[in-house]
């Protein structure tokens, strides 16, 4: 059975970036390891031996990695702000691969727009999210029926979503951006002008 140490998750685990796991084990597919939880992208300054929670995380993460490979081929999650993308890229570092499928749902972009951003040698699909979950939004994007996955356990659902993500064409409809600094598109402050 595949272990975390045999995959690209090993460095992230050593750096204590894999937080609050709902699922962190081998999936049903031989050679594949899955993770659902949060990923720390910026840590709070640590004083002595005091354990402090991360300052910034990407939440509702679903990701897979394969035994013996250095990259994470599938990753999705919820970012409070599109402006955190560069920190996420730095955190993931060499686990990003050109052929990877990376879907990020951001709280502060126009609900009618989608973006593609090339950064860190990988392509990110930047998508809006309002009051839904990453899982539900991704099922809709990938045209997966929730009822078809209902009988599967967490590992099976993660396999189904990852397998379908790999079938997505390289170009999804949306604006193609060449990195954060070259866009005036997404960038509003989270919760700006929203009712309290």
N, C-alpha and C positions, 0 to 999 in steps of 0.2 A: 504494500500500500504506500502511495506517495506521501511523503512528509513535507512539512513547510520548509525544512532545512535544505531540501533537494530542489527548491524552486527560487524564483526571483523575489519571493516574499522574505527570504532569509535576512537580507540587509535591512529591510523595513522593520522587521521584528526586532533585530538587534538594536536599531535606533529608537525602539519603543514607539514607532509610528502607528502600529496596528492597535487601535483602541476600541474598547467596548464591543468585542466581537459577538455577533449573534450566531455566526457560523465561521469556523476556522479549522477546516479539515479537508481530507480528500473527498472529491465528488464521486459520482457514479462512473464517470468516464476514466478509464485507466490512464494513469500518468498525469492527471489533472488535480490541482489543489485549488480550493476556493476560499474566498473571504467575503464576509458581509459584516459591516460595522462602520467604524469611523477611522479616518486616516489623519494623523496630526501633521499639519504642514508648517506650523510655527509654534515653537515651544516658548513658554514663559521662562524668564530668567530663574535659575534654580539657586536657592540659598542653602549652603551646606548640604545636608542629606534630605532636605524637605522635598517631598514629591508634590509637584504642582501640575494641575491640568494644563493641556496645551492652550495657547492663546487662540489659535485658529485651526479648525478642522474642516475636512470635507466629510459630510455626513451621508448616511444612507448608501454607503459604498457597497458595490458588488464588483468583484474582480476575480479573475482566474489566472493561474500560472501553471506552466507545464514542467514536469520533472526534467532536470538536466538542461533547461533553457534559461537564459539570462534576462529575458524580457517578460513583461506582463502583457499578454495579447488582448485582454479585455478588461476595461475599467469604466465604471460609471459612478456618479455620485452627485450630491447636492452641494453647490457652493453658494454661500450667502451673497457673495459679490464676485462679479466677473473679474474685478481687479485682483483677486487672489490667484488667478491662473498662473502667473509667473512663479509664485511661491510653490504652487502645486507641482509645476514642472521641475523646479529645483529639488523638491522633496522626492519625486519619483526618479529623477536623474536617469541613470543608465538602464532603468527597467522599461523606459519608453522605447518602442520600436516602430519603424516606419509603417509596417503592415498592421500595427495594432488598431483596435477599434475602441475609441475613447469618447464617451458621451458625457458631457457635463451639463447639468441643469442648474441654471443661475437665477437667483431671486430678483436680480435688478436689471434685467434686460426686457425690452419691449416684448409683450406677450404674442405679438404677431410676427416676430422676426426670428430667424435662425442664422447662425454664423458657422463658418468653418475657419479655424485658426491653425496655422502651421507654427509650431513652437517645439523646441527641444528635439527636433528630428522626427516629430510625430504630428498627426493631424487630429485636432480636437473638434468634435461637433458640439457647438454651444447652443443650448436650447432653453427656452423659457419654462418657468414652472410657477404656478400660482398657489393653489391650495390642494394640490395633489401630492402623490409620492413619486419618487424616482422609479420605483418598480412599476406602478400603474402607467406612468408616462412612457416608460420604455416599452412596455407591452404594446401600447397603442402605436408607438413609432415603428416597432418591428412587426406590427400586425399579428401579434400573438394573442390568442383568445385565453382570457383568464380561466374560463371554465375547462379548457383543455389541460391546464396545469394544476388544477385544483387537487387532484389526487396525488400529486408528486410531493415528496418531502423537500426540505430546503436545498439539499444537494441537487436533486433532480430539477428543481426550478432554475437554479443557477446554471446548470448544464444547458437547459433548454434555451434560456435567454442568451447565453454566451454563443451557443451554436448558431442561433438565428442572427446574432450581431455580425458574425463572420461572413454572412451571406449578403450583408448590406454593401451596395455599390460604393466605390470610393467617393463619388460625388453625390451628396444629398442636396436637395434644393436649399438655397440660402445664399447669404453674402459670404464671399471668400475673403478672409482677412489674413494679412501676412504678419501677424504678431500684434500684441497689445498696443504698442506705441504708434502703430499706423492706423488706428481707427478712432473715430469720434463716435462710433456706434454705441455699444453697450458701455455703460459707465456711470449710470445714476447711482446715488447712494441707496443702500438697502432701506426699505421701508419709507423712503422719501415720499411725501404727499399721500401717505396711506392713512386711513382712519385709525385712530388709537382705540 
